């Protein structure tokens, strides 16, 4: 099918092409915007503040010259446990208090391998979210480092939540050690590896995705129209071909008529009738007829 034929077919069905274009435009718009109440278009793309921080879980004597201080072999397991404690209970409440939030307004998720925390629904753009995980080495071994991802509606809120996570975990460990009357030299220390790094992140579907979706819908719609035209064109061609074949057969029969077959019913009737028997005449009754007599030879 050449380009001219395609354009002519689409022009004949230009109303359907316009409807497909509108449908593609609506689909592309629905990817980027959603209808809110009261009726209004609300963009699905939004910006949130993201802050990352790392916490080192340290032994009391690690700052001394000892190469392998006592208890260093279990620091990875302790870091894993602390990362799980930060998303629930007392530690979560301490972090929320440091960030100036109510504990119920803080969505805390852990991604540790031993105890992943389930989430009822994905967090929205207005939620304060805290994610914790333990850093691993190339062999999969757990290191005594807890990585924190903090999300807030703005950049400042994310940085504040990241700093509150470090301070809240430290407050929890200090208060627990004080209740158990553990000396400062024997307490487990947590230290933030630098200030939380905060930035703004844009999330949601991109305009490129919407444009691609609209183009795909419009292309498939036009292909459907062309397929219908091609099917109708093939149907008409088949009908015309059958009509030409019928006309050719009619003309052939007119040029070369075929005799009607002989009706054999009469012959069959005669064949079925009984035939009369042949009776030979008596020998004394035979009288030769005049024309049967031999003629005399003339001299």
SEDREN-729136 format. One record per atom (N, C-alpha, C): x, y, z. Coordinates in steps of 0.05 Angstrom, whole numbers, plus 32768, in hexadecimal, padded with zeros to 4 digits. Example, Ala and Ser with C-alpha at 12.3 -4.5 7.8 and 13.67 -1.06 7.14 Angstrom:
<atoms>
81087F8E809C/80F67FA6809C/81087FBE809C/81017FD3808E/81117FEB808F/81028001809D/
</atoms>
This chain:
<atoms>
80117FE88000/800080008000/801280198000/800E802B7FEC/801F80427FEA/801580587FFC/8024806E7FFD/801E8084800F/800580928007/800180967FED/7FE980A47FE3/7FD080957FEB/7FD0807B7FE8/7FB9806B7FF0/7FB3806D800E/7FC8806C801E/7FC5806E803B/7FB880898042/7FC3809E8036/7FB880B9803D/7F9C80BC8033/7F9580B1801C/7F7A80B28013/7F6780A38025/7F6F808C802E/7F5E807C8040/7F5A808B805A/7F6F80968065/7F6C80A5807E/7F5B80BE807A/7F5D80CB8063/7F4C80E2805E/7F2F80DB805C/7F2980C48050/7F0D80BB804F/7F0180B7806A/7F1280AD807D/7F0980A98098/7F1480BE80AB/7F1480D680A2/7F2080EC80B2/7F1280F080CD/7EF880EB80CE/7EEA80EE80E7/7EF480D980FB/7EF880C180F2/7F0380AC8105/7F1F80B3810D/7F2F80BE80FA/7F4B80C68101/7F4B80DB8116/7F3880EE8114/7F3781038128/7F2F80F88143/7F1D80E58144/7F1580D8815D/7F2C80C9816A/7F3B80BC8159/7F5380AD8164/7F6880C1816E/7F6B80D78161/7F7E80EB816A/7F7580F78185/7F5B80FC8188/7F51810581A2/7F5580F181B8/7F5080D781B1/7F5480C281C5/7F7180C081CE/7F8480C381BA/7FA080C281C1/7FA880DA81D2/7F9D80F181CC/7FA3810981DC/7F99810681F9/7F8180FB81FC/7F7680F78217/7F8780E38226/7F8F80CD8219/7FA080B98227/7FBB80C5822F/7FC780D5821E/7FE080E18225/7FDD80F5823C/7FC78104823C/7FC281178252/7FBD8109826C/7FAF80F2826A/7FA980E38283/7FC280D88290/7FD880D48280/7FF180CA828C/7FFD80E0829E/7FFB80F98295/8009810E82A4/7FF7811B82B9/7FDD811D82B3/7FCA812A82C5/7FB5811782CE/7FA9811D82E5/7F92810F82F0/7F7D812382F8/7F64811A82F8/7F4D812B82FF/7F49812A831C/7F4A8141832A/7F4681428346/7F2B814D834D/7F23814D8366/7F0A8157836F/7F0F816F8381/7F038187837A/7EF1818C8363/7EFF81898348/7EEF81858333/7EFB817F8318/7F1181928310/7F298188830D/7F4081978305/7F56818482FD/7F68818D82EC/7F7E817D82E3/7F95818082F7/7F9E816A8303/7FB4816A8315/7FCB815A830A/7FE281668309/7FF9815982FD/80028141830E/8008812B8300/80128113830E/803081168315/803D8128830A/8059812D8310/805B813F8328/806E8138833A/807081488352/808E8147835B/8094815A836D/80B0815C8378/80AF81558395/80C38146839E/80C6814083BA/80E3814483C2/80E6814983DC/8101814B83E7/810C813083EF/8125812B83E7/8132811183ED/814C811783FC/815181098412/816A810C8420/817580F18426/818F80ED8423/819D80D48429/81B280D9843E/81B580C5844F/81C980C78464/81D280AB846C/81E980A98478/81F4808F8481/81FC8091849E/81F6807B84AD/81FC807984C9/8210806384CD/8226806984DB/823A805584E1/8234804A84FD/8231803084FF/822E80228519/824A801B8522/825180268539/826D80258541/82708017855C/8287800A8561/828D7FFE857B/829B8013858C/8299800F85A6/82A4802485B8/82C2802885B4/82D1801485AD/82EE801685AC/82F980178590/82E8801D857C/82F1801C8560/83038034855A/83028049856A/831380618564/832F805D8570/83338047857E/834E80428589/835F80348574/8377802D857B/838980218568/838380038563/83707FF8856F/836A7FDC856B/83607FD8854E/836B7FC38542/83647FBD8526/83497FAF8525/83447F9C8537/832B7F8D8538/831F7F908554/83127FA6855A/83077FA98575/82F27F94857B/82ED7F8F8594/82DA7F7B859D/82BE7F838595/82AF7F708589/82947F758580/82917F7F8564/82A87F838556/82A67F8D853B/829B7F798527/829D7F5F852E/82937F4B851B/82757F49851A/82677F54852E/824A7F54852F/823D7F6F8528/824D7F82851F/82427F9C851A/822E7F9C8503/82337F8B84EE/82207F8A84D8/82057F8084E1/82047F6C84F3/81EB7F6284FD/81DD7F77850E/81EC7F86851E/81E17F9B852E/81D57FB1851D/81E47FB88508/81DA7FCD84F6/81C07FC484E9/81BE7FAB84E1/81A57FA084D6/818E7FA384E9/81937F9C8502/817F7F9E8517/81767FBA851C/81897FCD851D/81827FE98521/81727FF4850A/817A7FEC84F1/816B7FF684DA/814D7FED84DB/81487FD584E6/812D7FCB84E9/811F7FDA8500/812D7FE08516/81217FEE852C/8119800B8525/812780178512/81228033850C/8107803884FF/80FA802384F5/80E1802784E6/80C9802084F6/80CC801B8510/80B580148520/80BB8019853E/80A6801C854C/80A8801E8569/80B580378574/80C680338588/80D280498597/80E580598586/80F5804C8575/8109805A8565/80FA806C8550/80E680618544/80D680718531/80CA8089853E/80BF80868556/80B4809C8565/80C980B1856C/80E180A88573/80F780BB8579/80FF80CB8560/810080BD8549/810780CB8530/80F180DF8528/80D880D7852B/80C280EA8524/80C281028537/80C880FE8550/80C981148563/80E08128855C/80F7811D8554/810D812E854B/8106813E8532/80F681328520/80EF81408507/80D68151850A/80CA81528522/80B381638527/80998157851B/8097813C851A/8080812F850E/8073811D8522/805A8116851D/804D8102852C/805680E68521/805980D28532/806380B88528/805180AC8513/803780B18514/802580A58500/802880B284E5/803380CA84E4/803780D884CA/805180D184BD/806180C184CA/807B80B884BE/8078809C84B4/807D8099849A/807C807F848D/80988074848D/809D805F849C/80B88053849E/80B980388491/80CD80338481/80D0801A8472/80ED80118475/80F07FF7847A/810B7FEC847A/810F7FD98463/81267FDA8457/812C7FC88441/81427FB48448/81457FAF8461/81597F9B846A/81517F808461/81647F6E845C/815F7F548451/81517F428465/81557F46847F/81497F338493/812D7F3A849A/81267F548499/810B7F5C84A3/81007F738492/80F77F6E847A/80EB7F83846A/80D07F8A8475/80CA7FA48476/80B17FAD8482/809C7FB1846C/80847FA6846F/806F7FAA845A/80647FC6845B/805A7FD08445/804E7FEA8443/80327FE78438/801E7FF28446/80027FEF843E/7FFD7FFB8423/80078013841E/800480218405/801C803283FF/8021803783E5/8039804783DE/8036806383EA/804C806E83F4/804B808983FF/8045809E83EA/803880B383F2/803180C983E0/804580DF83E1/804180F483D1/8054810A83D0/8054811A83EA/803F811983FA/803E81298412/8047811A842B/804E81008428/805680F0843F/807380F58446/807980F18460/809580F08469/809C80D2846B/80B180CB845B/80B880AF8459/80D580AB8461/80DA80968471/80F5808F8479/80FA80728471/810F806E8461/811780538459/8133804D8464/81368035846E/8150802D8479/81598013846C/817380108469/817F7FF8845E/819C7FF68468/81A77FDE8468/81C27FD98471/81D47FD68458/81EA7FE48458/81FD7FE38442/820B7FC88442/820E7FBC842B/821C7FA28428/82357FA58417/82477F93841A/825F7F938409/825A7F8383F0/826F7F7F83E0/826C7F7083C7/82657F5383CB/826D7F4883E2/82677F2C83E8/824B7F2883F5/823C7F3E83F9/82227F3C8406/82237F3E8424/823A7F42842F/823C7F44844C/82337F608456/82267F60846D/821B7F798478/82307F898485/82317FA3847E/82447FB5848A/82367FC584A1/82457FCF84B4/82397FDE84CA/82317FFB84C2/82247FFD84AC/821B801784A2/81FE8015849A/81EE802884A5/81D18029849F/81CD8041848C/81C1803B8475/81BB80508461/819E80598464/819A80738464/8180807F8468/8177808F8450/815F808B8447/8152809C8433/813A80A9843F/813A80C38440/812480D3844B/811580E28435/80FB80E08436/80EA80EF8422/80D781018431/80D481198426/80C2812D8432/80B7813E841B/80A1814E8420/8096815E840B/80AA81738400/80BE817B840F/80D1818E8405/80ED8185840D/810181948403/811D818D8408/812481918425/811B81A68431/812281AC844D/81178197845F/80FE818E845A/80F2817A846B/8101815F8469/810B81588450/811A8140844D/81348141845C/81428157845B/815B815A846A/815681598488/814181658491/813A816484AE/8134814784B7/8126813884A6/811F811D84AE/8138810B84AE/814A810F849B/81638100849A/8174810584B3/8176811E84BB/8185812484D4/8177811984EC/815C811A84EC/814D810F8503/815180F18506/815480E384EF/815880C684F1/817280BF84FF/818780CF84FA/81A180CA8507/819F80D18525/819380E8852B/819180F18547/817D80DF8556/816880D7854A/815480C68558/816080AB855F/816F809E854D/817C80858553/819080888569/819F809E8569/81B380A3857E/81A580A68599/818F80B58599/818080BA85B2/8176809F85BD/816C808E85AC/8161807585B5/8177806485C2/818E806285B5/81A4805285C0/81AF805D85DA/81B1807885DC/81BB808485F4/81A78080860B/818D80838606/8179807F861B/817880628624/817A80508611/817A80338619/8193802C8629/81AA80378621/81C280318630/81C1803E864C/81B58055864E/81B380628668/81A08052867A/818B80478670/817980378681/8186801E868A/819780138679/81A57FFA8681/81C08000868F/81C6801A8693/81DE802286A2/81F780178695/81F9801B867B/82118013866D/8224802B866B/823D80268671/8250803C8670/825480468654/825B805F8652/825F806C8638/8274805D8628/828980538634/829E80458626/8295802B8619/827F80208623/827580078619/825C80098607/825480218603/823B802585F3/8240802385D5/822B801A85C7/822D801985AA/82288036859F/8239803E858D/823880598583/822D80598566/821E806D855F/821580718544/821D808D853C/822880908524/823280A9851B/822980AE84FE/822080C684F9/821880CD84DE/823080D284CD/823180C584B5/824880CA84A3/824280E28492/824580FA849E/824081128490/8223811B8493/821D8133848B/8202813D848C/81F181318476/81D7812F847A/81C581238465/81C78134844C/81C881278435/81C98134841B/81AD81368410/81A2814E840F/818681528407/8185815D83EB/8171815583DC/816D815F83C1/814F815D83BB/8147816783A3/812C8167839A/812A81538383/811681428384/8113812D836F/80F7812F8363/80F6812E8348/80DD8130833A/80D481138334/80BB810D833B/80B080F38337/809680F48326/808E80DD831D/807680DC830D/807C80D782EF/806780D282E0/806B80CC82C3/807680E582B4/808780E082A1/809380F68292/808180FD8279/80868115826E/8078811D8256/807F810C823E/80988101823E/80A080F08228/808F80D78227/808980CB823E/807880B3823F/805C80BA8234/805180D1823B/803780D88232/803680DC8213/804B80E88208/804D80EC81EB/804F80D281DD/806080C081E7/806380A681DA/8049809681DB/803B809781F1/8021808981F3/800D809481DF/800B80AE81DD/7FF980BA81CA/7FFF80B381AD/801980B381A6/802180AB818B/801A808E8185/801F807C8199/801980608195/7FFB805B8191/7FEB806881A1/7FCD8065819E/7FC4806F8183/7FCE8086817B/7FC680928161/7FCF8080814A/7FE88075814C/7FF280648136/7FE2804A8134/7FDC803E814A/7FCC80258149/7FB0802A813F/7FA580418147/7F8A8048813D/7F8A804B811E/7F9E80598113/7F9F805D80F6/7FA4804280E8/7FB4803180F4/7FB9801680E9/7F9F800680E8/7F8E800980FC/7F747FFC80FC/7F62800580E6/7F62802080E1/7F52802B80CB/7F5C802080B0/7F76802080AC/7F8280168093/7F7C7FF88090/7F7C7FE980A5/7F767FCC80A3/7F597FC8809B/7F477FD980A5/7F2B7FD6809C/7F287FDD807F/7F367FF18076/7F347FF88059/7F407FE28048/7F567FD78051/7F637FC18041/7F507FA98040/7F437FA38056/7F307F8C8056/7F197F918043/7F0E7FA98044/7EF87FB08032/7F017FAF8015/7F197FB9800F/7F237FB87FF4/7F277F9B7FEA/7F317F8A7FFA/7F347F6E7FF3/7F197F617FEF/7F067F687FFF/7EEB7F5C7FFD/7EDE7F647FE2/7EE17F7D7FDB/7ED57F867FC1/7EE47F797FAA/7EFE7F777FAC/7F0D7F6A7F96/7F057F4D7F92/7F007F3F7FA8/7EF77F237FA6/7EDC7F217F99/7ECA7F347FA1/7EAF7F347F95/7EB07F3A7F77/7EC07F4D7F6F/7EC27F547F53/7ECE7F3D7F43/7EE17F2F7F4F/7EED7F187F42/7ED97F017F3E/7EC87EFD7F51/7EB47EE87F4E/7E9F7EF07F38/7E987F0A7F37/7E857F137F22/7E917F0F7F06/7EAB7F157F03/7EB87F127EE9/7EB97EF57EE2/7EBE7EE37EF4/7EBF7EC77EEE/7EA37EBD7EE6/7E8E7EC77EF3/7E737EBE7EEB/7E6C7EC97ECF/7E737EE17EC9/7E6E7EEC7EAE/7E7D7EDD7E99/7E967ED57E9F/7EA67EC67E8B/7E9A7EAB7E87/7E907E9E7E9C/7E837E847E99/7E6A7E867E88/7E5A7E9C7E8C/7E427E9F7E7C/7E487EA47E5F/7E5C7EB47E59/7E647EB97E3D/7E6E7E9F7E30/7E7C7E8F7E3E/7E867E767E33/7E707E637E2D/7E5C7E627E3E/7E457E507E38/7E357E5A7E20/7E347E757E1C/7E257E7F7E05/7E337E797DEB/7E4E7E7A7DEB/7E5D7E747DD2/7E5D7E567DCC/7E5E7E467DDF/7E5F7E297DDB/7E477E1C7DE9/7E2F7E1C7DDC/7E187E107DEA/7E1B7DF27DEC/7E117DE77DFF/7E127DCA7E04/7DF67DBF7DFF/7DF47DA97DEC/7DDA7D9D7DE6/7DCE7D917E00/7DB37D937DFF/7DA57D887E16/7DA87D6A7E15/7DAA7D5E7E2A/7DAC7D417E2B/7D927D347E21/7D957D1E7E12/7D7D7D107E07/7D6E7D047E1D/7D547D087E1A/7D437CFC7E2E/7D407CDE7E28/7D4B7CCE7E38/7D4A7CB17E34/7D327CA47E40/7D1F7CB37E49/7D087CA67E56/7CF67C977E42/7CF47CA27E29/7CE47C947E15/7CF17C7A7E0D/7D0B7C7B7E08/7D197C627E01/7D177C4D7E17/7D197C577E2F/7D167C447E45/7CFA7C387E46/7CE67C487E3E/7CCA7C3D7E3F/7CC77C287E2A/7CD27C2D7E12/7CD07C197DFD/7CE07C007E04/7CF67C047E11/7D067BED7E19/7CF87BDB7E2D/7CE77BE77E3D/7CD97BD87E51/7CC07BC97E47/7CB67BD07E2E/7C9E7BC47E24/7CA47BA87E1A/7C917B957E1E/7C967B797E14/7C957B787DF6/7CA77B697DEA/7CA87B667DCD/7C977B4E7DC4/7C887B507DAC/7C787B397DA3/7C8A7B227D99/7C807B0A7D9E/7C8F7AF27D96/7C8D7AEE7D78/7CA27AE57D6C/7CA27ADF7D4F/7C997AC27D4B/7C837ABE7D3A/7C777AA37D35/7C7E7A9C7D19/7C8A7A857D16/7C917A7C7CFB/7C787A707CEE/7C727A757CD4/7C5A7A6A7CC6/7C5E7A4C7CC1/7C467A3E7CBF/7C477A217CB9/7C517A1C7C9D/7C5D7A047C9A/7C6979FE7C80/7C5579FA7C69/7C3C79EF7C70/7C2979EB7C5A/7C1B7A047C53/7C1C7A187C63/7C0D7A307C5D/7C1D7A457C4F/7C357A3C7C49/7C467A517C3D/7C3F7A547C20/7C377A6A7C18/7C307A707BFC/7C437A867BF3/7C527A7E7BDF/7C657A937BD6/7C567AA97BC9/7C5F7AC07BCF/7C537AD87BC3/7C5E7ADC7BA7/7C507AEB7B98/7C567AEF7B7C/7C727AF97B79/7C797B0B7B89/7C947B177B85/7CAA7B067B8F/7CA17AF07B9F/7CB57ADE7BA8/7CBB7AC77B95/7CA97AC47B80/7CAD7AAE7B6E/7CC57AB47B5C/7CD37A9F7B54/7CEA7AA47B42/7CE07AAA7B26/7CED7ABD7B1B/7CE67AC57B00/7CF47AB37AEC/7CE57AAE7AD6/7CF07A9E7AC0/7D057AAE7AB1/7D187A9F7AA9/7D2D7AAD7A9B/7D237AB07A7D/7D277AC67A73/7D207ACC7A57/7D367AC17A45/7D2D7AB67A2E/7D3F7AAC7A1B/7D4A7AC27A0A/
</atoms>
